[in-house]
Amino acid sequence: MEKKNLDWANLGFGYVTADYRYVSNYKDGKWDDGEITTDANITLNECAGVFQYAQTCFEGLKAYTTEDGHIVCFRPDLNAQRMVDSCERLKMPAFPVERFIDAVEKTVKANEAWVPPYGSGATLYIRPYMIATNPVIGVKPATEYQFRIFVTPVGPYFKGGAKPLTIRTCDFDRAAPHGTGHIKAGLNYAMSLYAIVDAHEQGFDENMYLDPATRTKVEETGGANFIFITKDGKFVTPKSDSILPSITRRSLMVVAEKYLGMTVENREVLFEEVKDFAECGLCGTAAVISPVGKINDHGKEICFPSGMDEMGPMTKKLYETLTGIQMGTVEAPEGWVHTIV
């Protein structure tokens, strides 16, 4: 298939309207067969549940062109299961895992011309999401829903390479104990918007949220999990019931142990420990790993030995190994790379 005439090497990280998207509707207790459509617009009643009580969740994954010319995506079964978990917590009907993967395949195949070529540094971002569609005025779950997937070609999250970020400890809470921090609900991200705008206005790139109960333990940022490297080379990630189970973070844990021979610890991380780590990063689908060079804790600075110029050495190895797996230049664990075309 002939590719779109785009400047692939200079794409930004933003929304571009592709040709096709997937839509399936839930009504009378069941999902319909779903279809590929060209219509990018949604028409809903003014009282739709998504508008009134924020019944919505989403996922994010990417399709890549590998060195041998295949189009693949990375661990879509985990995205599918995480969306099932999100739906259960929000009293929304789960979209079955097998159907989720099939819908991703259909949407990417339909938009094959929009998948960036290998070596361009760009990828096809895939956004599955679900919304409550029927009118709901009393506080209760809706009875009708729509599951959709759209795609958009995106460039690298960081143009010219990832420069270490300066972040701050945040006085706001991202999620409540026993709340919805562990699912990918739209409302969690709405909760983080005030804090991230405030951080940017104060000159910081991101927020470090601490646990809302004691404010002594590291949780995550508004849209990424933390990773740390100890001075003796251990890979450490915070464990909490109120952070999102990042697919990138879970994959990095395997890469660290199985590919790089590192000791891996997924445990509670006290904020007082942070000053003793050698490297720090944020991990997620969009950027894979964003290095952190400095943390400002109400005027006190924690500066990591890896510095403010480039990724730390172990963070760089983790990044290169995982992106190599995704792009097909490093052998992947069984089931991680899902071939679409």
N, C-alpha and C positions, 0 to 999 in steps of 0.2 A: 504494500500500500504506500502511495506517495505521501510523504510527510507534509505538514503544513509549512508554509513559507514564513518561518519565524526566526528571529535572531536568537537561537537556542543558547548560545554562550553568554548572552547578556540579559536573560530573563530575570525579572525581579521575583520576590516572594509575595505574590498577590494573586487576586482572582482574575482569570481569563475565561470567558464563556466558551466552553467547548460545544460540540455539536449535539451530543446525546447525554441523557441521564436516565436512571432507572427509578421506577415508581411502583409501589405496591400498597394497596389499601386494606385496612382491617375493618370489617363490619360484620355484625351478626355472629360474633365469636370466631371468625376465621379470616385468614389472609387470602386475598385473591391471587391469581397466577403471576401478577406483576408484568411490567412491560418496559421496553425502551422507548423513550419519547424525545422529541426535539424541543418541547416546551419547557423553558427555564423558569417559568413563573408559576406561583401557587395562589389560587383563589380560595379564601376561607371566610366563613361567617365571622362577624365581629366579636361573637361570644365564644369562639373556638377555645378549647381547653388550654392550648399552648399559650394564648394571649392572657388568659385569666389567671391560671395557676402554674404556669411554667413547666408543664409536663413535656419535657424534651430532653433527649440525650443524643450523643454523637460519638463518632469514632474518627480516627485519622490514620491513614497508611499511605504507602507510595507504591507505584509501579516503576520498574527500572528496565532499561535495555542493557542486557549483559554483553560481555565482550564477544560472545558467539552469536549475538543477534536475537536471542530470545527476549521476550517481555515477561518479567516475573514480578511477583510481589512478595513481601517478607512477612511470614508467619500470620497470615490472615485469619487462621483459626483462633488465635488469641484475641484478635480484635472482635471476632464474632462472639466469643464467649464473654468477653468483657461487656459487650453491649447487652447480652442476655442478663448479666448481673445487674447492669444499670437499669434495665427495664423492670426487673423483679423488684428492685428497691423503690422505683417510682410508680409501681402498680400499673405498668404498661405491658401490653402483650409482647412476649419475646419473639423476635424474628429468628427462626431456627438457624443454627450454625451452618448447616449444609446449604440452606437457601441464601444466607448472607454471602458465603464464598462464591456460589453460583452467580449471584447478582453482581459481585465485584468483577468476576470474569466477563460477564456479558457487557458491563459498562466499559471496561477497559478495551475489550475487543471492538466495540462499536466506535470507540475514540482512538483507535490505533494510530491514526494520523497525527494525534496530539501527543503521543509518547515521545519524549526527547531521545535523540540518538545517543548511543554509547560515546562517552568521552566528552560530552558537552557540559557535564557538571549539573545538568538539569534532570528533573524527574517529573513524573505525573502524580500529583497529590490527589488522593481519593478521600472524599468526605461522605461517609454514610451517616444518616441521622434519622430520627423519628420524632414526630410531633403528634399531639392530640388535636383532632380536627373538628369534632362535633361540638355544638354549643353546650357549655357547662357554666351555670351561674351559681349553683350551690357548691360548697367546697367538697369535691369528690372526684374520683378518677373519671376521665372521659370513657366513652364506649366505642369510639371510632378513632383510628390512627392512620398515619401515613408514614411509610418507610421510603426514604429516597437515597440515591447516591448521585453526586455530581463529581466531576474531575476537573482539574485545572493544572496546566503545566507550570512548574515553578523552577526558578533558579536556585543556586545554593543559598542557604539561609544567611551565610556570611560571605559577602563578596570579598575576594582577595584573602580569604583565610580567616580563621576564627581567632580574634584577639581576645585576651582574657578580660572578663567583665569585672566591674566594681559593683557590688551589691550591698544591701543594708539589712540589718535585722529589722523586722517589721513590727510595729505596735498594733497592727490589725490582725485579726484571726481569719484564716482562710476557710476553716471548717470547724464544726463543733464536735466534741466527743460524742460518739455514737450517732453522728450525723451522716452526711452524704459525701464526705471527702474522698471515700474510696471508690466512687463511681464517676463516670464521665457525664455528669449532668450539666446542662447549660447553666443552671443557677449557680454552680460553683464558680464558674468563670465570671459571671456577672458580679459575684461577691468580691472578686479580685481586682476589678477594673479601677475602683477608686484608689486602691493601694498602689497599683502599678503606675497610674498617672501621677500620683503624689511622689512616688519614687523618682520618676523621670524628671519631674519639676525640681526635685532636690539634687539632681545630677547623678542619680544611680541607675544602673541598667536593670536591676531586678530586686525582688524582695526575698529574704530568707524568712519563711514562716516558722515559728516555734510552736510547740504543742500548746493548744489552747487551755489545757487543764493546769499545767504547772509553769509553762513558758521557760522550761529548762532543756527541752530536747528539740533537736533539729527535725523538721518535717519535710517540706518541699517548697518550691516556688509556686507561682500562680499556674504554671503550665509545664513543670518539669520536676523530675526527681533529682536528688543530690547523689553524687558519688564522691568518695574521698580515697586518697592513697596515703597510707601511713609512711613514716620515714623508713620503716623496714620492709616496705613493698607490699603490704596487705591492701586488698580492695575492700572498702567498707561502704555499706549503704544503710541509710536509716530504715528502721522497721517500725511501722505504726499502722493502726487500724483506720486512721483518717487521712492517709495519703493514697494517691492513685497508684495501682499496680502497673507501673510503666512497662510496656513490652520491651522497649529499648533497654531499660535498666535490668530486667530479668535476663535479656540476651547477653548484656555485658557481663553479668555474673558468670555465665557459662564460658564466655570468651576468656575472662580473666583466669578462671580455674583451668579449663581444658586446653586452651591455646597458649596461654602465657605462663602457666604454672604458678599463679598467685594464690595465696590463701584468701578466701572470700568470707566476709562476715556481713550478714544481714541482721542487724541488731539495733536496739535503741542507741542513738548517738547523742550524748550530752553536749550542749553548746559549749561548755567549758573545755571540751576535748578539741574543739575545732582548731584552736591556735597551734596545736601540736601536729596537725596533718601536714604532709609535704605537698599535696596537690588536691585541688577541689574542682568539680565540674557539675554542670547541669545536663541531664540527658533526657531526650525525647525524640519523637518522630521527625520533627521539622529540621533540627540542627544536628541530630545524633548526639554529639557532645559539645557543649559550650564551656570552655574553660573559665574558671573564676580565679582572678588574681588577687582580689582584695575584698574584705568584708568590713563594713563600717558598723560598729555597734555603738550607736549613740555618741559618736565622736571618737571612740577608741578604734583604731585600725588593726585588723588582723591581715598581715601580708604573707602570702604563701611563698615558700622558697622558689617555686617554679616561675615566679615573676609575672610581669605585666606585658611581656613582649610576645610570648607564644605559649602553646600548650606545654604542660609539663611532659617529661619523657614517657612516663607510663600511660598518662592520659592519651598521648599521641599514638602509642602502640595499640591501645584499646580501640581508638577511633579508626585507625587504619585497618585493623583486623576485622572489625564489624562491617565497615563499609566495603571491604574486600569480599566478605561473605555475601553481602547484598548484591554486589555488582558481578559476582561470579569469578573473581580472580583468586579467591581463597575458598577451599573446600568447605561446604556448609554442613552442619549437623543434619542428620536425616529429618526431613519434614519442614525445615526452616524456609527453604526457597520454593515458592509455589509457581510453577510455570503456567502462564496464561496463553501465550502464543509461541 
